[in-house]
Amino acid sequence: MKPKIIATLILTALVAIAASPSGPGTYSPMSPKIAHAGFFSQDLELFEEVVDLVSDKYVYPPDYRKLFEGAFEGMVAFVDDKELIHQKAGAKGMLRWKGRNLPYRLTYNFKDNMNALKKAYYFLAEGMDEKSLNRDLEFAGINGMMETLDLYSQFMDQSMFDRSMRDTEGKYGGLGMLITMKDKRLEVVKTMPNSPARKAGILSGDLFVKADGRDVKDTQIEDLAEMLRGYPDTRVSISLERPSEKKIYDYELTRKTIEIESVHYEKLAGPVGHIRITSFSKQTDEQLIVALQQAKKDRVRGYILDLRDNPGGLLTQSVKVAGHFLSPNRLVVYTQGRTRSNYQEYRSEIENTLHEKPIVALINGNSASASEIVAGALRDVGLALVLGETSYGKGSVQTIFRISEGAGLRLTTSKYYTPSGIDITEHGIIPDIMVEDDQFETEKTADTNTEVDAVFQHKKSPLPGYPSIRMKLSDVEKLVRSRGIKLDEEHDPLLGFAQMSLENIVTADKLKTLEHAKELAANIIY
């Protein structure tokens, strides 16, 4: 953060005031009825702190006119008064409200725009009934400014920042249960080992009735999750209906630190180790090590790394995870920021790796960020065969900054590229074998009112040579079933085809695995 010289800011503000128009009907901060001691207080200090970080750290050079236009829009939207008129004509604008007018002009200069914003801030604050809303008005300006950046850059107030830190750490205070919505009822899917929920005797299939004395009918999963989460050693009451017994059970539970399970392992026929990674938190690599130790005991000869529906997480964790399957000192990913000096390489650091074991990686349109780093690295070095759909294409790195008042800023500071230089944002990770969900397309076409998910609107450029093969999921399912491979909710056709692709493959060689997969695909008659 740039250091602030308070005297300079005050002087600049006073000069701007003296130079501002104050004709009939025009708002002026010098008006006798408005003291505006805020110029000498902490008003907008947080806003300036955020602008400084964006100016210094954002992946692209700052466009101050665009940033402040967003801030103006955010503050006006917060006031939400039909009588407030916001007129714009290029760089010039006018605010009209409650018989007052405030003309302004935005340039590409930070100081000019900051002075204009301060006047607008006090103009709007003057018209609001509650003084306590001033801080919310400043937050609205910050959020409006951040909306002019990319989708992933975000201002977080204290509660949002605390929640983000908790999720990134991979630990939180909670009850340790997985919840789903079924037939418009919130249902317990499972409880975690040694969790308060498991110890209390809560069972899979129990239905939520109340949480902290509140009826949870029409409550969304996210809202219920927030009610159940909290600081460790705090208490929460819940009421659950057990349909099998037609009884309601009341529980008074103490929240405990819950370690999020992001790695799930099982041994499949072959034997093949199926490792599903659902996110990349601080606990992921430790959990993966435990899974690999079990796989070694099971004497698996190959791995299926399932990264589907993995939204990503910590860059450092993705490098560690990829390192288990790469030879030491292999390039995993590199990042490039705004300037040439903002270049950084990330290499595998693990000595005893599994780089000689055959591996298939599974991805889909919801695989993003850190999961794309892992899939891209394993594909580029010629070790892993990648199956599924083109990934989401989130090739940007966000750095989280802790700022004043307990708030935080998530800011895109660089972009990352696969070892061969592929821009993940532009292309995504294109699989070697594309398996298209034709069943999904049929359902989507049949229901014309279904809103297309944002993932499928995220356009990406093609990449020469990828994919090598295209197959339909319905055909893959027929082929897998014909081989007698078990399919259920936990074992889908793509997983089954990955198992088949590893048959008789004893070393990590993507070309051999691909050739074997092509032979299998030849059995599908279109």
N, C-alpha and C positions, 0 to 999 in steps of 0.2 A: 504494500500500500504506500502511495506517495505521502510524505509528511505534509501536514497542512500548516501553513503559516497564518494564524488567525488574524493578525493585524492586516495582512495583505487582503484577505477575503473581506474583512470589514471595510477597508478603504475602497475596494472595488465595488462593493455593494452601495456605499454612500455616493460614489461617483455616478453609478447607474441611476440612482434615485434622482440626483440633481438634474440629470440629463433627460429624464423621462417627461413625456408630454403630460400636462395637467390642465387641459382646457375644459370647457363646460361639459359636464356629463362624463368626463373621462376619469377613471379610477386612478388615484395616485397614492402610493404608500406614505407620502408626506402629509396627507390630509390630517388636520388636527384631531379628528375624532378617532384616529387609529394610531395607537402607540407603536405597534410592530416592534417591540423589543426582541421579537424572534430573530431578527438579524444578528443579534448579539447572543443568542442562546444556542441550543443544540438542534434547532429546527433544520432539517434537511442535511444534517451532518452524515447520517447513514446513507442518504441518497448520493452525496458526494463520494463517500467511501466506495460505494458500488461502482460509480462511474470511473473512479480511479483504477479499480481492478479490471474493469472491462477494457479501459484504455491500455493498460499494461500487459494483460495476460490473455486476452481473447485471441483466438486463432487467426482472425482477420483484423486489419486496421480499423479503428473506430470511425463510424460515420456519425458525427455529432448531431447533425441536423436530423437524421433518421432516429437516433436514440432519443432526442428530446421531443420529437414529434410523438413518439410512442408514450413518453412520460405525460405529455399534455393530454393525450387521448385517455390514458389510464385514470388521471385525476378527474377529468370531466365525466367519464363513465361512472366513477365512484359516487359523485354527487347525485347523479340519477334524478335530475329535476328537469321536467319538460320546459320550464321557463328559462333554463340555462341554454343560451345559444352559443354554439362554437362555430364560427365562420373561418374558412381557410381559403387562401388564394396564393398558391405557391409557397414562398417562404414567409409570407405575411399571414397574420391571423387576428381574430378579434373574439373576445369573450364578452357576452352581454348577459347580465343577471341582476335582477332586483334594482333596476334603474341605474346600473353602473356599467361602464364600458372599460375594457382593458385591451388596447391594441398591443400586438407584440410582433417580433420578427425573429425567425430562427436562421442562423448561419451555420457555417462549418467550424465555428470557433467555440471552444468549450466555455470560456468566460462569458462571452456574449449570451450564450444560451442559458447558462446557469443563472445569470441575472434576470433573464426573461422568465425562467421557471420560478424563481423566488417570488417575483411579483404575482405570477399566476397562482402560486400556492397560497399567498396571503389574501389574494382576491377571493379565492374560493373558500378559504377558511373563515373569512369575514362573514360570508353568507350562510355558513352552516350554524345550526342552532347549538350544537354540543361541541364545546371546546375539546372534549376527549377524542373527537373524531380526527383531530389534526394528524395524529400518528398514523391512523388508517389511511388518510389522504396521502401521506408521504409513501406508505407502502404501495398504494395504488399507482403512484407515479413510478416507483421502482419496478413494479410488475409490468406496467405498460412499456417501460423502456426495455425490459428483458424480453418481451414478446417480439421485439424487432430483431432479435438475434435468432439463433437456430432453435429447433424444438427441444433440445436437451439442456440448454442453459436456463437456469431457474433461480429466482430468489426464494429463500426459505425463511419464514419467521421462526421464532424459537421452538415452537411445538413441532413444526415440520422438520427443522434441522435436527432436533433430538431424535425424532422418529427415523430420519435418514441415517443418522449415525448408528442407531440401534440395529437397523436392518443390515447395514454394511458390516458391522461387527459380527453379525451372525448369531447374536445372543439377545434375548429380551426377557422381561419379566412377564410370565404368562402361565397358562394352565397346561399347555402341551397337548393340544388336540387339533386334528384336522377337521374342518367344517366344510360342508357343501350345501347347496340349495337343491332340494328335491321335492317336487310336487308343491312348490311354494312354501315349503317348511325348511327351516335350518336344522340340518342333521349332522350328527357326529359320524365322521367317516372312520377315524381311528384315533387312538391315544398313543402318545410317545412313551417309551420305556422310562420308568422312574419319575414320571411327571406327576404333578398334583392330580390331574384328571385320572390317570391310570391307578394311582394309589387310592383314590376315592371310590373306585369301582364303576366309573362311567364307562358305558359300553358303546360299541359301534351300533348305529341305528337309533340311539337315543335322540329325541327331538327337543329343541330348545323351546321353552315356554316363557321364561323370564330371565333377565340379567340385571343384577343390582336392583331388583324390585320393579323393573320396567318390563312391560309386555313387549316381546320382540316380534310380534306379528307385523308383517310388512317391512321388517328391518332387513337391510341388505347385508351381505356377508362382510363387506369391508367395515361397515358400521359396528357390527357385532364384534368383529375382531378387535377393533379399537376399544370397545367396552371391556373386553376380557384382558387385554394387555395393560401393563402398568409397571410401576417400579417393583422390583423383587421385595418380598416380605410384606406387601400390602394385601388386603383381603378383598374378595369379591364374592357375592352370592349369586347362584344360578339355580333355576328350576328346569328339570328335564323330564319329558314324558317318555316312558318306556312302553312302546306299543305292544310288545309281547306279553307284558304283565298288566297292561291297562292301568298303570300307576304313574304318579308324578313324584319324583324324588327332588328334595331340596338339598342343596350343598352350600356350605360356607368354606371356601377354599383360599389358601394363601398362595399368592403368585410366587413362582420361583424362576430363577434364571434358566431359560430353555435354550439349548443348543440346537440351532436349525439344522436339520438333516438335509444336506444338499447332495450327498452321494449315496447311491443305492446299488448294491451288488447282488448278483445271483449267478449261480453256475448253470449253464445250459448244456444240452447234449453236445458232445464233441471230444472232450469238454471245452466249452468256450465261456469266457467270462463276460457277462453283460454288465457294464457299468453305466448307470444313468446319472448324469450330473444336472441338477435342476437350477443351480445358480452358482456364482463365484463369490462367496463371502470369505471372511478371514479364516473360517473353519474348513474350507473345502479341501485344501491340500492335505491337512491332517486326516480328514475322513477318507480321502482317496488312498493314502498310505495304508490305512487299516484295511480297506477293500482289497488292495493289491497283495497285502500279506495273506489274506484269506484265499485269494486266487492262486497264490503260490502253493498253499497247502492243498488246494484242489487240483493242482497240476494242470491248469488250463494251458492250452497250446496257442490260443489266439484271443483277441479282445474285440468286443463291440462297444465302442464309446458312443453313448446315446446322448446327443446334445439337443434333441428336439424340444421346442418350447422353453429353451433356456434363454432368458432375456439378457444374460451377461452378469456383470459385477465388476470385481476388482481386476485391473490389468495385471498386477503382480501375481495374482492367483492363477490367471490363465497361463502365464509364463511357466509357473511351477508345474501346473498340470500337464502342459505340453511336454515339459522337460522329462517326465517319466517315460515318454515313448520316443524320445529323440536321443541321438548320440550327444555326448557332452560338448558344450560350447557351440551348439548349432544355433543359428539365428532363428528366433521364433517370430519376432515382429519388430518393426521399427516405426517410430513416430516422427512426424515433421510438424513443427509449429509455424508461427508467422515468419520467422527469419531462418536463415541457413544454420545459425548457431543453435536453433531449437530442434536439433536432430538428435535422436537417441535410439540406440539399439538395445534389444532385450534378447539375451541368449540363455539357452538351457544350462543349468549349473549342477544338475544331478549326475553323479558319477556312475552308479550302478543302475542302468536304465533297462527298459524293455524294448529297445530299438530293433532287436532282431525278431520280435514276435509279430506275426501278422495282425493287422488291425483294420476294422471297418468303422467309419464314423458316420453317424446318422444325423441329418439336419433337416429343418423345415423352415417355412416362412417366418416362424417366430423365433428362430435361433438368431441371436443378435450379439453384437459387441464382443465380450470376452469369449463367448462360445465360437464366434467366427474366427477369432485369433487362433484358437486351438485347431479348429478344422482346417483353416487355411495353411497353417504351419505344417501339419501332418500331410496334407495333400501336396504342398509345394516341394517337399523334400523327397517325395516318391515313396513314402511308407504306407500311407493309409488310402484305402478306397473310400470315397465319399458317396453316400447314397441319400436320396430323398428329394427335397425341393430346394430351389435357390433360397439362400438365407435372407434375412431382413435387409442387411446392408447398412449397419450402423458403424461406420468406420471412424468415429471421432472419440477423443479422450476427454472426459470431464474431470476437472480438478475441483475438489470441494474446499472452499475457504471458510474459515470461521471468522465472522466479523462482529461488529459491536452489537450490544444488546442481546447476546445469545443467538443471534441470527446466523445464517449461512448463505453462501452463494455457490451454486453448482455452475461451473463455467467451462465451456468447450475451449480447451487450450491447444489442442493439436489433433492431427488426423493420423490414423495408423494404416500400415500397408503390410501385406504378406511378404515373406522372404523374397519372392520373385518380383515384388514391386506392384502388386495388384492393389488398386484403390478399392477398399471394401465398400465405401459409401457408394461409389459409382456402379460397381458390379455385384456386390454381395459375394458370397461363396457359392459358386455354381458347382453342383455335384458332378462327379464323373458319370453317374447313372441317375438320370432324372426319373423319379417315379411320381407321376401326376395323379392326383386324387380325383379321378373321374366321377366317383360317387358323390363327392362334395359338389362338383360342378352341376350334376343332375339336380341335387337338392336346391342349389342356389338358383338355378333356372326355374325350377318349379315354383319357388316362392319369390315372386317379383318384388315383394315388399321388404325382403330381407336386405338390411343395409350391408354393403360390402365392407369387410373389415379393412382397417387402415393398412394392414400388412400387404394386402393384395393391390392396394393403390400405390404402393411405394415402387415407383418405376426404376428399373435398373438396366444398365447397358449390357448387351450380350458380350461374350468373350470368345474369341476364336478357339475352336478345339473343344469347347465344353457345351453341353454334356456329350459324352461318347455314345450313349444310348438313351432313348426315351422309352418308358414303359408306363402302362396304365395300372393303377393300384388294383383294380378288379381282376386284371389278368395275373398280376403277381400273387394275389390271394388264391386264385385257382391253382397256380403252380405249387405254392407252398402247401396247400391242403393235399395236393396229389402226392406229396412226399411224406405225408403223415405227421407233419410238424404241428404241435399244439398251438391253437389260436384262441385267445380269450381277451379280456379287457386289458391285461398286463402284457400280452404277447400278440402283437399285430402282424400283418403280412410283411411289412418292411423289415421288422426284426427277424422274422422267419427267413426272408430272402438273404439277409446279412449272414445268418447262420449257414445257409447253403453255400454262400460265396466263399466261406472260410473252409469248406470241406477239402481235405487233402492239401491245404496250404500250410507249409511248415515254417516259412521265413517271411520277414516283412518285405514284400515286393509288390507294389501296387499294380504293376503291369501284369504279373501272374494272376493276382486276385481279379483284376479286371477281365482278363481273358477267360478265366473260369466263369465269371459272372455272365460274360457274353455267351458262353456255351449254354448256360442255364436259360438265358433269355431266348436263345434260338428255339427252345421248346415251346415258346408261346407263339401261337398262330393267330394273327390278326385277321 
